[in-house]
Amino acid sequence: MQNSRIFQWRAVSRALALAPFITIGGVSAQPSPPRARLVEDLRLDAKKEDFPAIAAIAVGPRNQIVIPIDGDRQIRVYDANGKRIGSVGRRGKGPGEFEYIGPLMWKADTLVVDDYSQRRFTYISPDVKVLRTAVYPTMKSVQLGARKFDGAPGTGVGPRTAPHRPFAMLPDGSQLAYWNEPVKNPTPLQIALGGPLYIVHVTLDGTARTIFNASDYTDDRIAMEAFGFGEFAPFTFVPKTVASATGDRLAHLASIATSSEGGTFTVSLFRSNGDVAFVRTFPFRGVPIPKAARDSEIADYANGGEGGKAVSDRFQEQARQKMPLAYAGVDDVLAGLDNTVWISLRATAEGRPVLVLNAKGDPIATVLVPKNSRLRQASATHVWMTEKDSDGLVSVVRYKVSGISCGSTGC
């Protein structure tokens, strides 16, 4: 069970969040909106700023750029013009120190840094001063439909457990978090990957209610299990749900390659109260996976690895059955700073195409992300990316966007 828990949270961290396969609604025509144009207007150069590896950035309400330096457990903050305002943090347990840098959140103009290993938040002022730290609220109860978990032994709720993991903060300081429902008779996949996973709204007094079921990372089409160990089938897309900067919206992406010719991807937008803003499904043209690549993935299980030969043999067998014939058509999803949703598609020789949707789920533009770059934050007017050079150094680049029309009602 310990191995399965480590795997589960590793999967959540890798995917940011996990959500159900959605089959509501019809399939839309292949989107072909106009391509927006990007013009670089700010660069934080890796060598000049002495950046190590950068895995994420956050953009604040004043367009300040926040860069977590995971290796140093440090947060660096730059203003909208690229001037370094300040930095805070180092490894440790004291005020302004971090054992782990998790999601970066905003409460008005205050930056909130999640440290899951210490189960606390650090609040940082606009002038990059540590204001205070606060431990996670203890979940006293969770309302799950008609059922209620009230802290009784074995419910995963109460002061002796750490069942929830915040990933977004709402204006009143309450959080959106992951929570695993305890299961009396779990399936083998639930044993390997954890019980049913929900996204919950946790209030300041510790009461919580579920927003939606996010447990289909155990969907049999993508998940594999062997003797209590869990894994995802090679080349499958693990569904993702990400929060907007203010926590008011949750963008969800799921995709299945149904044949060597392609499949579909489904984009959904939820409000923080659980209301569904839209669900849209689009087809994608598949790129067949070469046999050599498929064989190589299967062979990776042949050396025993964690769990030994019996686990590897079973994973090999399941991988042959569940591995898709085509690469996933999508790579990532982003809830923009406005009401836009950005879907990163499979990379091409030119770069990585990104499909932009408005608040209704209508395709309004495409953007081509340059090679060796990754989209980190976006709006209809600007996008922020990380860019890796030939030496592996990562710069932060902001582009001005032209060509995205949101109409008279806005995006």
Secondary structure as the mmCIF struct_conf table of DSSP 4:
data_model
#
loop_
_struct_conf.conf_type_id
_struct_conf.id
_struct_conf.beg_label_comp_id
_struct_conf.beg_label_asym_id
_struct_conf.beg_label_seq_id
_struct_conf.end_label_comp_id
_struct_conf.end_label_asym_id
_struct_conf.end_label_seq_id
HELX_RH_AL_P HELX_RH_AL_P1 GLN A 2 ALA A 15
BEND BEND1 LEU A 16 LEU A 16
BEND BEND2 GLY A 25 GLY A 25
HELX_LH_PP_P HELX_LH_PP_P1 GLY A 26 GLY A 26
STRN STRN1 VAL A 27 VAL A 27
HELX_LH_PP_P HELX_LH_PP_P2 SER A 28 PRO A 31
HELX_LH_PP_P HELX_LH_PP_P3 PRO A 33 PRO A 34
STRN STRN2 ARG A 35 ARG A 35
HELX_LH_PP_P HELX_LH_PP_P4 ALA A 36 ALA A 36
STRN STRN3 ARG A 37 LEU A 44
HELX_RH_AL_P HELX_RH_AL_P2 ALA A 46 GLU A 49
TURN_TY1_P TURN_TY1_P1 ASP A 50 ASP A 50
STRN STRN4 ALA A 58 VAL A 59
TURN_TY1_P TURN_TY1_P2 PRO A 61 ARG A 62
STRN STRN5 ILE A 65 ILE A 69
HELX_RH_3T_P HELX_RH_3T_P1 ASP A 70 ASP A 72
TURN_TY1_P TURN_TY1_P3 ARG A 73 ARG A 73
STRN STRN6 GLN A 74 TYR A 78
TURN_TY1_P TURN_TY1_P4 ALA A 80 ASN A 81
BEND BEND3 GLY A 82 GLY A 82
STRN STRN7 ARG A 84 VAL A 88
STRN STRN8 ARG A 91 ARG A 91
BEND BEND4 GLY A 92 GLY A 94
TURN_TY1_P TURN_TY1_P5 PRO A 95 GLY A 96
STRN STRN9 PHE A 98 PHE A 98
BEND BEND5 GLU A 99 GLU A 99
STRN STRN10 LEU A 104 LYS A 107
TURN_TY1_P TURN_TY1_P6 ALA A 108 ASP A 109
STRN STRN11 THR A 110 ASP A 115
HELX_RH_3T_P HELX_RH_3T_P2 TYR A 116 GLN A 118
TURN_TY1_P TURN_TY1_P7 ARG A 119 ARG A 119
STRN STRN12 ARG A 120 ILE A 124
TURN_TY1_P TURN_TY1_P8 PRO A 126 ASP A 127
BEND BEND6 VAL A 128 VAL A 128
STRN STRN13 VAL A 130 VAL A 135
HELX_LH_PP_P HELX_LH_PP_P5 TYR A 136 THR A 138
STRN STRN14 SER A 141 LEU A 144
TURN_TY1_P TURN_TY1_P9 GLY A 145 ALA A 146
STRN STRN15 ARG A 147 PHE A 149
BEND BEND7 GLY A 151 GLY A 151
TURN_TY1_P TURN_TY1_P10 PRO A 153 GLY A 154
BEND BEND8 THR A 155 GLY A 156
BEND BEND9 GLY A 158 GLY A 158
TURN_TY1_P TURN_TY1_P11 PRO A 159 ARG A 160
STRN STRN16 HIS A 164 MET A 169
TURN_TY1_P TURN_TY1_P12 PRO A 171 ASP A 172
BEND BEND10 GLY A 173 GLY A 173
STRN STRN17 GLN A 175 ASN A 180
HELX_LH_PP_P HELX_LH_PP_P6 GLU A 181 PRO A 182
BEND BEND11 LYS A 184 ASN A 185
HELX_RH_AL_P HELX_RH_AL_P3 PRO A 188 LEU A 193
BEND BEND12 GLY A 195 GLY A 195
STRN STRN18 LEU A 197 VAL A 202
TURN_TY1_P TURN_TY1_P13 LEU A 204 ASP A 205
BEND BEND13 GLY A 206 GLY A 206
STRN STRN19 THR A 207 ASN A 213
HELX_RH_3T_P HELX_RH_3T_P3 ASP A 216 THR A 218
TURN_TY1_P TURN_TY1_P14 ASP A 220 ILE A 222
STRN STRN20 ALA A 223 ALA A 226
TURN_TY1_P TURN_TY1_P15 PHE A 227 GLY A 228
STRN STRN21 PHE A 229 PHE A 232
HELX_LH_PP_P HELX_LH_PP_P7 ALA A 233 ALA A 233
TURN_TY1_P TURN_TY1_P16 PRO A 234 PHE A 235
HELX_LH_PP_P HELX_LH_PP_P8 THR A 236 PRO A 239
STRN STRN22 LYS A 240 ALA A 243
TURN_TY1_P TURN_TY1_P17 ALA A 245 THR A 246
BEND BEND14 GLY A 247 ASP A 248
STRN STRN23 ARG A 249 SER A 259
TURN_TY1_P TURN_TY1_P18 SER A 260 GLU A 261
STRN STRN24 GLY A 262 ARG A 271
TURN_TY1_P TURN_TY1_P19 SER A 272 ASN A 273
BEND BEND15 GLY A 274 GLY A 274
STRN STRN25 VAL A 276 ARG A 285
STRN STRN26 PRO A 288 PRO A 288
HELX_LH_PP_P HELX_LH_PP_P9 ILE A 289 PRO A 290
HELX_RH_AL_P HELX_RH_AL_P4 LYS A 291 ALA A 299
TURN_TY1_P TURN_TY1_P20 ASP A 300 ASN A 303
TURN_TY1_P TURN_TY1_P21 GLU A 306 GLY A 307
HELX_RH_AL_P HELX_RH_AL_P5 GLY A 308 LYS A 322
BEND BEND16 LEU A 325 LEU A 325
STRN STRN27 ALA A 326 ALA A 326
BEND BEND17 GLY A 329 GLY A 329
STRN STRN28 VAL A 330 ALA A 335
BEND BEND18 LEU A 337 ASN A 339
STRN STRN29 VAL A 341 LEU A 345
BEND BEND19 ALA A 349 GLU A 350
STRN STRN30 ARG A 352 LEU A 357
TURN_TY1_P TURN_TY1_P22 ALA A 359 LYS A 360
BEND BEND20 GLY A 361 GLY A 361
STRN STRN31 PRO A 363 VAL A 369
HELX_LH_PP_P HELX_LH_PP_P10 PRO A 370 PRO A 370
TURN_TY1_P TURN_TY1_P23 LYS A 371 ASN A 372
STRN STRN32 SER A 373 ALA A 378
BEND BEND21 ALA A 380 THR A 381
STRN STRN33 HIS A 382 LYS A 388
TURN_TY1_P TURN_TY1_P24 SER A 390 ASP A 391
BEND BEND22 GLY A 392 GLY A 392
STRN STRN34 VAL A 394 SER A 402
BEND BEND23 GLY A 403 GLY A 403
TURN_TY1_P TURN_TY1_P25 SER A 408 THR A 409
#
